[in-house]
Amino acid sequence: MLMLRIALLGVVLGGSWLIQLVETSRLPSLYEKHLFKRQAEASNDENTGLYDENDSVVSLNAANFNEKVYKQPHAALVEFYNSYCGFCRRYAPVWKQLAADILGWQNQVKVMALDCSRDDNNALCRVFEVMAYPTIRFIPPYYEEGPQKIGVPITAHAESDVINALIENLHNVTNKPPKWPDFAPLESTIAKADLFVKNGNAPAPKYTYIVNENDPNGTTVGSQVIMDFLDTTVVAVKRSHNSTELSGLKVISADTLSEIQLPVDEFTRDKVSAAIRRHLNEHHISVTEVSTKATSKEASSEPNISEIMEKKQEDALRAKIKELGPGVLYQADLEEAVKFALFHEVIRFKTIEGERLLALQRFLNVLVRYFPFNENGMKFLKEIRQYVLNVEKEVNVESYTSQIKKLEQNRAPVFSSNRWIGCSSTKDGLRRYPCGLWTLFHYMTVQAAESEISTDPLEILQAMHGYIKYFFGCSDCSNHFQQMAARNKIWNVTSKDDAILWLWSSHNEVNKRLSGDATEDSDHPKIQFPSDKMCPECRKPILTNHHNHRQYTLQDGNEWNVLEVLRYLKRIYSFDNRHPLGLQEASLVPQKLVQNGLGDDFHSNRTFGNVLNEMDIRMGALLYVACIVMLVIAVKMVVKRGYRKKMYTHDILGKV
């Protein structure tokens, strides 16, 4: 009761008391306990991610997948997506529209979606071998769980192409449930009376509509119309392939067996279905229109003190973040990025081998060297790295997942945060991990430049390139980054300061491309960083028309003052600029910089292949040069000996 009064007092007093709670409390607050509870409840919520109860998409998760997908008397069209993936966010309206457009087919096929960015869905996405987002799979009726049973891949993304692929898969279903549509085209010799034979308990049709498909390139219009009217009583829709007639629609009446050609403006699903509906309405047969929206849940009107406190705490936290401004580096964001990478992104695959394994080793190595972890966290990272290094050819991800969870438990507490702060967003799926990953690599480029651990200017950029190429869940984003890296000559970077500037410039290029995109958070617009307000000295008027670095030129008549930008980045992403806001246990964060890379026995520098590092390459080059010099000397001696003048006795006596 006392705690409740204190909590209510906090609500009444306003944000300042709550902010102090965030910054100074070492034990989970009442708000944090409630937040943990809400997060646990969210893991069982079917309507999270990019789709909710207002959409026609069935939301899947690890808890309900088996129940809704396996051994069902209907097919499923499942989208595996990542709510952090930019392309997935842009694709979500397409998937919603597709689900609404074929909602009338729901007795035969349901449109579903599963968010692979959620931790509890990791194993499921790995079982279905989801390597890119979004991934679309067709699951036939009565599908059973088993090894290598991952459904039928659909590579198309445009709505019309996905529907065409769906129809093709519906044609190929072998284990057909009752009332499954008959897609077989009519035989040319079939008698009209045979079109009205009663089938089981269903009444005989009054009208049979025949959709003639005469398209050399193939079409699924007839099959789609069959699906539209499959559940309409006293109506049958058939396909025909009559090459002597144009594509079109005709109807046969059961009473007279007379055949009438129905006018169709355009041979599409919508036009043909509309013509059938008009004809039925003329004969006083109604067709039920299917709602494209699910029934929304009624909101509870009962006030909830915990929710009021949560909102008050959130508002106070956002106010504090706004007060601190954009030039703050939050330890919580760095830790959340590493946590998501190691516990989520890396474990999407069944095995990690070859170049992907090397990329993981490089990523872990730079984390061990430069990440600002506490003592427990550093031991945790080193043990993970050693585990990955000890494998001979490949990492079994099931074993990796078990090992990493065990190591975290043994070294607990490892992470001092449980939420995003500077990279947070009021909208699900925006910012967070992509923002945190950019922040992490910006921080490590600066730490590498400010330390003497390695002389390799490409150390961080190479680790980042490998991670984005082989592990980043958004395949569209990954491809864009690789193309940009090649275009901006990432491998030509020759100094650590240039590495800082290369990443900054490339990040601004991405911001420019995605400005106004569906992935942009309106509260955090994608600007050219830093803004004039953040760093007035970082911009200067263009004095000449010649620029060696086009990426350093702005569109407002200014260009970047690169030296000032470099100073600004080194200040913003410095070790001492980390802020503890939002941490559960601030004492876990190291207060002084520890050179974690000194004394490491992994690689003294950048690795080439699985066995060679930079020192190996240098020694090899030195030996190569020495061999060339020795070879040249030997050749000269042989040539000189071959052309030496023959010595006679009088020559020798003369010299004496």
C-alpha positions as CSV (number, residue, x, y, z in Angstrom):
1,M,0.0,0.0,0.0
2,L,2.9,2.3,0.9
3,M,4.5,1.7,-2.5
4,L,1.3,2.4,-4.3
5,R,1.0,5.8,-2.5
6,I,4.6,6.6,-3.4
7,A,3.9,5.7,-7.0
8,L,0.8,7.8,-7.1
9,L,2.7,10.7,-5.5
10,G,5.3,10.3,-8.3
11,V,2.5,10.6,-10.9
12,V,1.2,13.7,-9.2
13,L,4.6,15.4,-8.8
14,G,5.4,15.1,-12.5
15,G,8.4,14.2,-14.6
16,S,11.4,15.5,-12.5
17,W,10.9,12.8,-9.7
18,L,10.6,10.1,-12.4
19,I,13.7,11.2,-14.3
20,Q,15.6,11.0,-11.0
21,L,14.3,7.5,-10.6
22,V,15.5,6.5,-14.0
23,E,19.0,7.9,-13.4
24,T,19.7,6.9,-9.8
25,S,17.7,3.7,-9.0
26,R,19.9,0.6,-8.9
27,L,17.0,-1.8,-8.4
28,P,14.2,-2.3,-11.0
29,S,11.5,0.4,-10.4
30,L,7.8,-0.4,-10.2
31,Y,7.6,1.0,-13.8
32,E,10.4,-1.3,-14.9
33,K,8.8,-4.3,-13.3
34,H,5.5,-3.4,-15.1
35,L,7.5,-2.9,-18.3
36,F,9.1,-6.4,-18.0
37,K,5.6,-7.8,-17.5
38,R,4.3,-6.1,-20.5
39,Q,7.2,-7.3,-22.6
40,A,6.5,-10.9,-21.4
41,E,2.8,-10.5,-22.3
42,A,3.8,-9.0,-25.7
43,S,5.7,-12.2,-26.5
44,N,2.4,-14.1,-26.5
45,D,0.5,-11.3,-28.3
46,E,-0.4,-12.4,-31.9
47,N,-0.8,-8.8,-33.1
48,T,2.6,-7.2,-32.9
49,G,5.2,-6.1,-35.5
50,L,3.9,-4.7,-38.8
51,Y,0.4,-6.2,-38.6
52,D,-2.4,-5.9,-36.1
53,E,-6.0,-6.9,-35.5
54,N,-7.2,-4.3,-37.9
55,D,-5.5,-6.1,-40.8
56,S,-6.6,-9.2,-42.7
57,V,-3.3,-10.8,-42.0
58,V,-3.1,-13.6,-39.4
59,S,-0.1,-12.8,-37.1
60,L,2.0,-15.8,-36.2
61,N,4.5,-16.4,-33.4
62,A,6.3,-19.4,-32.0
63,A,3.5,-20.1,-29.6
64,N,0.7,-20.3,-32.2
65,F,2.5,-21.4,-35.3
66,N,1.9,-25.1,-35.0
67,E,-1.8,-24.6,-34.2
68,K,-2.5,-22.3,-37.1
69,V,-0.3,-23.8,-39.8
70,Y,0.3,-27.5,-39.4
71,K,-2.4,-30.1,-40.2
72,Q,-4.9,-27.5,-41.2
73,P,-7.7,-28.1,-43.7
74,H,-6.6,-25.0,-45.6
75,A,-3.4,-23.7,-47.1
76,A,-1.3,-20.9,-45.7
77,L,0.6,-18.1,-47.4
78,V,3.2,-17.0,-44.9
79,E,5.5,-14.0,-45.0
80,F,8.6,-14.2,-42.8
81,Y,9.7,-10.6,-42.2
82,N,11.9,-8.5,-39.9
83,S,10.2,-5.4,-38.5
84,Y,13.6,-3.6,-38.6
85,C,13.9,-4.3,-42.4
86,G,13.3,-1.2,-44.5
87,F,12.0,-3.2,-47.4
88,C,9.7,-5.2,-45.1
89,R,8.2,-1.9,-43.9
90,R,7.7,-0.7,-47.4
91,Y,6.2,-4.1,-48.4
92,A,3.8,-4.3,-45.5
93,P,1.0,-2.3,-47.3
94,V,1.3,-4.6,-50.3
95,W,0.9,-7.7,-48.0
96,K,-2.1,-6.1,-46.2
97,Q,-3.7,-5.3,-49.5
98,L,-3.1,-8.8,-50.8
99,A,-4.7,-10.3,-47.7
100,A,-7.7,-8.0,-48.0
101,D,-8.1,-8.8,-51.7
102,I,-8.2,-12.6,-51.2
103,L,-10.0,-12.6,-47.8
104,G,-12.9,-14.3,-49.6
105,W,-10.6,-17.3,-50.1
106,Q,-9.9,-17.7,-46.4
107,N,-11.7,-21.1,-46.2
108,Q,-9.0,-22.4,-48.7
109,V,-6.0,-20.2,-47.9
110,K,-5.1,-17.8,-45.2
111,V,-2.6,-15.0,-45.5
112,M,-0.2,-14.9,-42.5
113,A,3.0,-13.2,-41.3
114,L,5.7,-14.0,-38.7
115,D,8.1,-11.4,-37.3
116,C,11.6,-12.9,-37.3
117,S,13.0,-9.9,-35.3
118,R,11.4,-11.3,-32.1
119,D,13.6,-13.5,-30.0
120,D,11.0,-16.1,-29.4
121,N,10.6,-16.6,-33.2
122,N,14.3,-17.1,-33.9
123,A,14.4,-20.9,-33.9
124,L,11.3,-21.1,-36.1
125,C,12.8,-18.8,-38.7
126,R,16.0,-20.8,-38.7
127,V,14.0,-24.1,-39.1
128,F,12.3,-22.5,-42.2
129,E,15.7,-21.4,-43.5
130,V,14.8,-17.8,-43.7
131,M,17.9,-16.1,-45.1
132,A,16.4,-12.9,-46.5
133,Y,13.5,-10.6,-45.7
134,P,10.7,-10.8,-46.6
135,T,10.6,-14.5,-47.4
136,I,7.3,-15.9,-48.7
137,R,6.3,-19.6,-48.4
138,F,3.2,-21.5,-49.5
139,I,2.1,-24.2,-46.9
140,P,-0.3,-26.8,-48.4
141,P,-3.3,-28.1,-46.5
142,Y,-2.6,-30.8,-43.9
143,Y,1.1,-29.9,-43.8
144,E,3.1,-31.8,-41.2
145,E,6.2,-30.7,-39.3
146,G,9.4,-32.5,-40.2
147,P,13.0,-32.2,-41.4
148,Q,13.5,-30.1,-44.5
149,K,9.7,-29.3,-44.6
150,I,9.9,-25.6,-45.1
151,G,7.0,-25.0,-47.5
152,V,7.2,-24.0,-51.2
153,P,9.2,-20.8,-51.8
154,I,7.5,-17.9,-53.7
155,T,10.1,-15.5,-55.0
156,A,7.7,-12.9,-56.4
157,H,6.8,-9.8,-54.4
158,A,4.3,-7.8,-56.6
159,E,0.8,-8.6,-55.5
160,S,-0.4,-9.8,-58.9
161,D,2.7,-12.1,-59.2
162,V,2.2,-13.5,-55.7
163,I,-1.4,-14.3,-56.5
164,N,-0.4,-16.0,-59.7
165,A,2.2,-18.1,-57.8
166,L,-0.4,-18.9,-55.2
167,I,-2.9,-20.1,-57.8
168,E,-0.2,-22.3,-59.3
169,N,0.4,-23.9,-55.9
170,L,-3.3,-24.4,-55.2
171,H,-3.4,-26.3,-58.5
172,N,-0.7,-28.6,-57.3
173,V,-2.2,-29.5,-54.0
174,T,-2.5,-33.3,-53.8
175,N,-4.0,-33.9,-50.3
176,K,-7.2,-31.9,-51.0
177,P,-9.6,-31.0,-48.2
178,P,-13.4,-31.3,-48.7
179,K,-14.9,-28.6,-51.0
180,W,-11.6,-28.0,-52.7
181,P,-12.0,-26.0,-55.9
182,D,-11.9,-27.9,-59.2
183,F,-9.5,-26.0,-61.4
184,A,-9.4,-28.5,-64.3
185,P,-10.5,-26.9,-67.6
186,L,-13.7,-28.3,-69.2
187,E,-13.4,-30.9,-71.9
188,S,-14.7,-29.7,-75.3
189,T,-17.0,-32.7,-75.5
190,I,-18.7,-32.2,-72.1
191,A,-22.6,-32.1,-72.2
192,K,-24.2,-29.0,-70.8
193,A,-26.5,-31.0,-68.5
194,D,-23.4,-32.5,-66.8
195,L,-22.5,-29.0,-65.5
196,F,-25.5,-29.1,-63.2
197,V,-25.1,-32.5,-61.5
198,K,-25.6,-32.3,-57.8
199,N,-22.4,-32.8,-55.8
200,G,-22.9,-34.5,-52.4
201,N,-25.1,-32.5,-50.0
202,A,-24.6,-29.2,-51.9
203,P,-27.5,-28.0,-54.0
204,A,-27.2,-28.2,-57.8
205,P,-26.2,-24.9,-59.3
206,K,-28.7,-22.7,-61.1
207,Y,-26.1,-21.0,-63.2
208,T,-22.7,-22.2,-64.4
209,Y,-20.3,-19.5,-65.5
210,I,-17.5,-20.5,-68.0
211,V,-14.4,-18.3,-68.1
212,N,-12.6,-19.0,-71.4
213,E,-8.8,-18.4,-71.2
214,N,-7.2,-17.9,-74.5
215,D,-3.9,-16.4,-73.7
216,P,-0.6,-17.8,-75.2
217,N,1.3,-16.5,-72.2
218,G,-1.0,-18.1,-69.7
219,T,-3.4,-16.6,-67.2
220,T,-4.9,-17.3,-63.8
221,V,-8.0,-15.2,-64.2
222,G,-10.4,-18.2,-64.4
223,S,-8.9,-19.8,-61.3
224,Q,-9.1,-16.6,-59.4
225,V,-12.8,-16.2,-60.3
226,I,-13.4,-19.8,-59.3
227,M,-11.9,-18.9,-55.8
228,D,-14.1,-15.8,-55.6
229,F,-17.4,-17.7,-56.0
230,L,-16.4,-21.1,-54.5
231,D,-18.5,-20.5,-51.3
232,T,-21.5,-19.0,-53.2
233,T,-24.4,-21.5,-53.3
234,V,-26.3,-22.3,-56.5
235,V,-23.4,-21.0,-58.6
236,A,-20.6,-22.8,-60.3
237,V,-17.6,-21.3,-62.1
238,K,-15.5,-23.3,-64.6
239,R,-12.5,-22.7,-66.8
240,S,-12.2,-23.5,-70.5
241,H,-9.4,-23.3,-73.1
242,N,-11.2,-22.8,-76.3
243,S,-8.6,-21.5,-78.8
244,T,-11.4,-20.6,-81.3
245,E,-12.9,-18.0,-79.0
246,L,-11.5,-14.9,-77.4
247,S,-11.0,-14.7,-73.7
248,G,-14.3,-13.9,-72.1
249,L,-17.3,-15.0,-70.0
250,K,-20.5,-16.8,-70.7
251,V,-23.3,-18.3,-68.5
252,I,-25.5,-21.3,-68.9
253,S,-28.8,-21.6,-67.1
254,A,-29.9,-24.9,-65.5
255,D,-33.5,-24.3,-66.6
256,T,-33.0,-23.8,-70.3
257,L,-29.4,-24.9,-70.8
258,S,-29.2,-21.8,-73.0
259,E,-25.8,-20.1,-73.3
260,I,-25.4,-16.3,-73.0
261,Q,-22.2,-14.3,-73.6
262,L,-21.7,-11.8,-70.8
263,P,-20.0,-8.5,-71.6
264,V,-16.6,-7.9,-70.0
265,D,-14.8,-4.6,-70.5
266,E,-11.4,-6.1,-69.7
267,F,-10.3,-9.7,-69.0
268,T,-9.2,-9.4,-65.4
269,R,-10.4,-11.0,-62.2
270,D,-12.1,-7.8,-61.0
271,K,-14.0,-7.2,-64.3
272,V,-15.1,-10.9,-64.7
273,S,-16.2,-11.2,-61.1
274,A,-18.1,-7.9,-61.4
275,A,-19.9,-9.2,-64.5
276,I,-21.0,-12.4,-62.6
277,R,-22.3,-10.3,-59.7
278,R,-24.3,-8.1,-62.0
279,H,-25.9,-11.1,-63.7
280,L,-26.8,-12.7,-60.3
281,N,-28.3,-9.4,-59.0
282,E,-30.4,-9.2,-62.1
283,H,-31.8,-12.6,-61.2
284,H,-32.3,-11.6,-57.5
285,I,-29.4,-13.8,-56.2
286,S,-27.3,-11.9,-53.7
287,V,-23.6,-12.4,-53.2
288,T,-22.2,-11.7,-49.8
289,E,-19.4,-9.2,-49.9
290,V,-16.5,-10.2,-47.6
291,S,-15.3,-7.6,-45.2
292,T,-11.6,-6.8,-45.5
293,K,-11.2,-5.8,-41.9
294,A,-11.1,-7.9,-38.8
295,T,-13.2,-7.0,-35.9
296,S,-11.2,-4.7,-33.5
297,K,-11.0,-5.6,-29.9
298,E,-12.9,-3.4,-27.5
299,A,-10.7,-1.2,-25.5
300,S,-11.1,-1.6,-21.7
301,S,-12.5,1.6,-20.1
302,E,-11.2,0.6,-16.7
303,P,-8.4,2.9,-15.6
304,N,-5.0,1.2,-14.9
305,I,-2.6,2.9,-12.5
306,S,0.3,0.9,-13.8
307,E,-0.3,2.0,-17.4
308,I,-0.7,5.6,-16.2
309,M,2.7,5.3,-14.5
310,E,4.2,3.7,-17.5
311,K,3.1,6.5,-19.7
312,K,4.3,9.1,-17.2
313,Q,7.7,7.4,-17.0
314,E,8.0,7.2,-20.8
315,D,7.1,10.9,-21.2
316,A,9.7,11.8,-18.5
317,L,12.3,9.7,-20.2
318,R,11.7,11.2,-23.6
319,A,11.7,14.7,-22.1
320,K,15.1,13.9,-20.6
321,I,16.5,12.6,-23.9
322,K,15.2,15.7,-25.7
323,E,16.8,17.9,-23.0
324,L,20.2,16.2,-23.4
325,G,20.0,16.7,-27.2
326,P,21.2,14.7,-30.2
327,G,24.9,14.8,-29.4
328,V,24.8,12.2,-26.7
329,L,26.1,8.6,-26.9
330,Y,24.1,6.2,-24.7
331,Q,25.7,3.1,-23.3
332,A,22.3,1.4,-23.4
333,D,22.1,1.7,-27.2
334,L,25.6,0.2,-27.6
335,E,24.7,-2.7,-25.4
336,E,21.3,-3.3,-27.1
337,A,23.0,-3.4,-30.5
338,V,25.5,-6.0,-29.4
339,K,22.9,-8.0,-27.7
340,F,20.6,-8.1,-30.7
341,A,23.5,-8.9,-33.1
342,L,24.8,-11.9,-31.0
343,F,21.5,-13.3,-29.7
344,H,19.4,-12.7,-32.8
345,E,21.0,-11.9,-36.1
346,V,23.9,-14.4,-35.9
347,I,21.7,-17.3,-35.0
348,R,19.4,-17.1,-38.1
349,F,21.5,-19.7,-39.9
350,K,21.8,-23.4,-39.2
351,T,25.6,-23.4,-39.7
352,I,28.2,-20.7,-40.0
353,E,31.2,-21.5,-42.2
354,G,33.6,-20.1,-44.8
355,E,33.5,-16.4,-45.3
356,R,30.6,-16.0,-43.0
357,L,32.6,-17.6,-40.2
358,L,35.5,-15.3,-40.9
359,A,33.2,-12.3,-40.8
360,L,31.9,-13.4,-37.3
361,Q,35.4,-13.8,-36.1
362,R,36.4,-10.3,-37.2
363,F,33.2,-8.9,-35.7
364,L,33.9,-10.5,-32.3
365,N,37.5,-9.4,-32.4
366,V,36.7,-5.7,-32.8
367,L,34.1,-6.0,-30.0
368,V,36.7,-7.5,-27.7
369,R,39.1,-4.8,-28.5
370,Y,36.9,-1.7,-28.5
371,F,33.5,-2.3,-26.9
372,P,33.1,-0.5,-23.5
373,F,32.0,-3.5,-21.5
374,N,32.2,-4.2,-17.8
375,E,34.5,-7.0,-16.6
376,N,31.8,-9.6,-16.8
377,G,30.9,-8.5,-20.3
378,M,34.5,-8.5,-21.5
379,K,35.0,-12.1,-20.2
380,F,31.7,-13.0,-21.9
381,L,32.9,-11.6,-25.3
382,K,36.3,-13.2,-25.0
383,E,34.8,-16.6,-24.3
384,I,32.4,-16.3,-27.2
385,R,35.3,-15.4,-29.5
386,Q,37.3,-18.3,-28.2
387,Y,34.4,-20.7,-28.8
388,V,34.1,-19.5,-32.4
389,L,37.8,-19.7,-33.0
390,N,38.1,-23.2,-31.7
391,V,35.8,-24.7,-34.4
392,E,37.6,-26.3,-37.2
393,K,35.3,-25.7,-40.2
394,E,31.8,-24.5,-39.1
395,V,29.8,-23.3,-36.2
396,N,26.7,-25.3,-35.4
397,V,24.2,-22.5,-34.6
398,E,22.2,-24.7,-32.2
399,S,25.3,-25.3,-30.2
400,Y,26.3,-21.7,-30.5
401,T,22.9,-20.5,-29.2
402,S,23.1,-22.9,-26.2
403,Q,26.7,-21.9,-25.5
404,I,26.1,-18.1,-25.6
405,K,23.1,-18.3,-23.3
406,K,25.1,-20.4,-20.9
407,L,28.0,-18.0,-21.0
408,E,25.7,-15.0,-20.3
409,Q,24.2,-16.9,-17.4
410,N,27.6,-17.8,-16.0
411,R,28.9,-14.3,-16.3
412,A,25.8,-12.5,-15.2
413,P,25.2,-9.6,-15.0
414,V,26.6,-9.0,-18.5
415,F,24.3,-6.3,-19.9
416,S,23.3,-3.3,-17.9
417,S,20.5,-2.3,-20.1
418,N,17.2,-3.7,-21.3
419,R,15.9,-1.0,-23.7
420,W,16.8,1.5,-26.4
421,I,17.3,5.1,-25.3
422,G,18.8,7.4,-28.0
423,C,17.7,5.0,-30.7
424,S,14.2,4.5,-29.4
425,S,11.1,5.3,-31.3
426,T,7.4,5.7,-30.5
427,K,6.6,3.5,-33.5
428,D,7.2,-0.2,-33.6
429,G,10.0,-1.4,-35.9
430,L,11.5,2.0,-36.5
431,R,15.1,3.0,-35.6
432,R,16.3,0.8,-32.7
433,Y,18.6,-1.9,-34.1
434,P,19.7,-0.2,-37.4
435,C,20.3,3.0,-35.5
436,G,22.2,1.1,-32.8
437,L,24.3,-0.7,-35.3
438,W,25.4,2.5,-37.0
439,T,26.1,4.0,-33.5
440,L,28.2,0.9,-32.6
441,F,30.4,1.1,-35.7
442,H,30.8,4.9,-35.5
443,Y,31.9,4.4,-31.9
444,M,34.4,1.7,-32.7
445,T,36.0,3.6,-35.7
446,V,36.7,6.4,-33.2
447,Q,38.0,4.1,-30.5
448,A,40.3,2.4,-33.0
449,A,41.7,5.7,-34.2
450,E,42.3,6.9,-30.6
451,S,44.1,3.7,-29.6
452,E,47.3,1.9,-30.6
453,I,45.9,-1.6,-30.5
454,S,46.1,-2.0,-34.3
455,T,47.8,-0.1,-37.1
456,D,45.2,-1.4,-39.7
457,P,42.9,1.5,-40.9
458,L,40.5,-1.0,-42.3
459,E,40.0,-3.1,-39.2
460,I,36.6,-1.7,-38.2
461,L,35.3,-1.1,-41.8
462,Q,36.2,-4.7,-42.8
463,A,34.4,-6.1,-39.7
464,M,31.4,-3.9,-40.5
465,H,31.4,-4.9,-44.2
466,G,31.5,-8.6,-43.3
467,Y,28.8,-8.3,-40.7
468,I,26.4,-6.4,-43.0
469,K,27.1,-8.7,-45.9
470,Y,26.6,-12.0,-44.0
471,F,24.4,-11.3,-41.0
472,F,22.3,-8.2,-41.3
473,G,18.7,-9.3,-41.6
474,C,17.6,-6.8,-44.2
475,S,18.9,-8.2,-47.4
476,D,17.8,-5.2,-49.4
477,C,19.7,-2.9,-47.0
478,S,22.8,-5.2,-47.1
479,N,22.9,-5.1,-50.9
480,H,22.6,-1.3,-50.9
481,F,25.5,-1.1,-48.4
482,Q,27.8,-3.4,-50.4
483,Q,27.1,-1.5,-53.6
484,M,27.8,1.8,-51.8
485,A,31.0,0.4,-50.2
486,A,32.3,-0.6,-53.7
487,R,31.2,2.8,-55.2
488,N,32.9,4.8,-52.4
489,K,36.0,2.6,-52.5
490,I,36.0,1.3,-49.0
491,W,39.1,-0.7,-49.5
492,N,41.1,2.4,-50.5
493,V,40.9,3.9,-47.0
494,T,44.5,4.5,-45.8
495,S,44.2,5.9,-42.3
496,K,42.1,5.5,-39.2
497,D,40.8,9.1,-39.4
498,D,39.8,8.4,-43.0
499,A,37.9,5.3,-41.8
500,I,35.9,7.6,-39.4
501,L,35.1,10.0,-42.2
502,W,34.3,7.2,-44.7
503,L,31.7,5.8,-42.4
504,W,30.3,9.2,-41.6
505,S,30.0,10.1,-45.3
506,S,28.4,6.8,-46.2
507,H,25.9,7.1,-43.3
508,N,24.9,10.5,-44.7
509,E,24.5,9.0,-48.1
510,V,22.1,6.4,-46.7
511,N,20.2,9.1,-44.8
512,K,19.8,11.1,-48.1
513,R,18.5,8.0,-49.9
514,L,16.0,7.1,-47.2
515,S,14.8,10.6,-46.4
516,G,11.0,10.6,-46.6
517,D,11.0,6.8,-46.8
518,A,8.6,4.5,-44.9
519,T,11.5,3.6,-42.6
520,E,11.9,7.2,-41.4
521,D,10.6,8.2,-38.0
522,S,8.9,11.6,-38.3
523,D,10.2,12.4,-34.8
524,H,13.8,11.7,-35.9
525,P,14.1,12.8,-39.6
526,K,17.1,11.5,-41.6
527,I,19.2,14.6,-41.9
528,Q,22.8,15.3,-43.1
529,F,24.6,14.8,-39.9
530,P,25.8,16.8,-38.0
531,S,23.2,19.6,-38.5
532,D,24.2,23.3,-38.6
533,K,22.8,23.6,-35.0
534,M,24.8,20.6,-33.7
535,C,28.1,21.8,-35.3
536,P,28.2,25.3,-36.9
537,E,31.9,24.9,-37.6
538,C,31.4,21.7,-39.6
539,R,30.0,23.6,-42.6
540,K,31.7,26.3,-44.7
541,P,30.8,28.1,-48.0
542,I,32.0,26.5,-51.2
543,L,34.9,28.6,-52.4
544,T,35.9,26.8,-55.6
545,N,34.2,24.7,-58.2
546,H,36.7,21.9,-57.9
547,H,36.1,19.2,-55.3
548,N,38.1,16.0,-55.0
549,H,35.4,14.5,-52.7
550,R,31.9,15.0,-54.1
551,Q,30.4,13.3,-51.0
552,Y,31.7,16.2,-48.9
553,T,29.6,18.8,-50.9
554,L,26.2,19.9,-49.6
555,Q,23.2,21.1,-51.6
556,D,22.7,24.4,-49.7
557,G,25.8,26.1,-51.1
558,N,28.1,24.8,-48.4
559,E,30.6,22.0,-48.1
560,W,31.8,20.0,-45.1
561,N,34.7,21.3,-43.1
562,V,36.2,17.9,-42.9
563,L,38.7,18.6,-40.1
564,E,35.9,20.1,-37.9
565,V,33.7,17.1,-38.7
566,L,36.4,14.8,-37.6
567,R,36.9,16.6,-34.3
568,Y,33.1,16.6,-33.8
569,L,32.8,12.8,-34.4
570,K,35.8,12.1,-32.1
571,R,34.1,14.1,-29.4
572,I,30.6,12.6,-29.9
573,Y,31.8,9.0,-30.1
574,S,34.4,9.2,-27.4
575,F,34.6,6.9,-24.5
576,D,33.9,9.7,-22.0
577,N,30.8,10.9,-23.9
578,R,28.8,7.8,-23.0
579,H,25.7,8.5,-20.9
580,P,24.2,6.1,-18.4
581,L,20.6,7.1,-18.8
582,G,18.2,4.2,-18.8
583,L,20.7,1.6,-17.4
584,Q,19.4,-0.8,-14.8
585,E,22.8,-1.0,-13.1
586,A,25.1,2.0,-13.9
587,S,27.9,0.6,-11.7
588,L,28.4,-2.2,-14.3
589,V,29.7,0.3,-16.9
590,P,33.5,0.8,-17.0
591,Q,34.5,4.3,-15.9
592,K,37.9,4.2,-17.5
593,L,39.1,3.0,-20.9
594,V,40.6,-0.4,-20.9
595,Q,42.8,-1.4,-23.8
596,N,41.0,-4.7,-24.3
597,G,43.0,-5.7,-27.4
598,L,46.5,-5.6,-25.8
599,G,47.8,-9.0,-25.2
600,D,45.2,-10.7,-27.3
601,D,46.3,-13.8,-29.0
602,F,43.7,-13.8,-31.8
603,H,45.2,-11.6,-34.6
604,S,47.5,-8.7,-34.1
605,N,46.0,-7.1,-37.2
606,R,43.5,-7.6,-39.9
607,T,43.1,-11.2,-41.1
608,F,43.3,-12.5,-44.6
609,G,41.6,-15.8,-45.2
610,N,41.3,-18.2,-42.3
611,V,45.0,-18.5,-41.3
612,L,46.9,-15.4,-42.4
613,N,47.0,-12.0,-40.6
614,E,48.6,-8.7,-41.5
615,M,52.0,-9.7,-39.9
616,D,52.0,-12.9,-41.9
617,I,51.5,-10.9,-45.1
618,R,54.3,-8.4,-44.2
619,M,56.8,-11.2,-43.4
620,G,55.9,-13.0,-46.6
621,A,56.4,-9.8,-48.6
622,L,59.8,-9.2,-46.9
623,L,60.9,-12.8,-47.7
624,Y,59.7,-12.3,-51.3
625,V,61.7,-9.2,-51.8
626,A,64.8,-10.9,-50.3
627,C,64.4,-13.8,-52.6
628,I,64.1,-11.5,-55.6
629,V,67.3,-9.7,-54.6
630,M,69.2,-12.9,-54.1
631,L,68.0,-14.2,-57.5
632,V,69.1,-11.0,-59.3
633,I,72.6,-11.3,-57.7
634,A,72.9,-14.9,-58.7
635,V,71.9,-14.2,-62.3
636,K,74.5,-11.4,-62.5
637,M,77.2,-13.7,-61.2
638,V,76.3,-16.3,-63.8
639,V,76.3,-13.8,-66.6
640,K,79.5,-12.2,-65.6
641,R,81.2,-15.7,-65.3
642,G,79.9,-16.7,-68.8
643,Y,81.5,-13.7,-70.5
644,R,84.7,-13.4,-68.5
645,K,87.9,-13.2,-70.6
646,K,90.0,-16.3,-70.8
647,M,93.3,-16.0,-68.7
648,Y,96.6,-16.8,-70.3
649,T,100.0,-17.3,-68.7
650,H,101.6,-14.0,-70.0
651,D,98.5,-12.1,-68.6
652,I,99.2,-13.5,-65.2
653,L,102.9,-12.8,-65.4
654,G,102.2,-9.3,-66.7
655,K,99.9,-8.6,-63.7
656,V,102.6,-9.9,-61.4
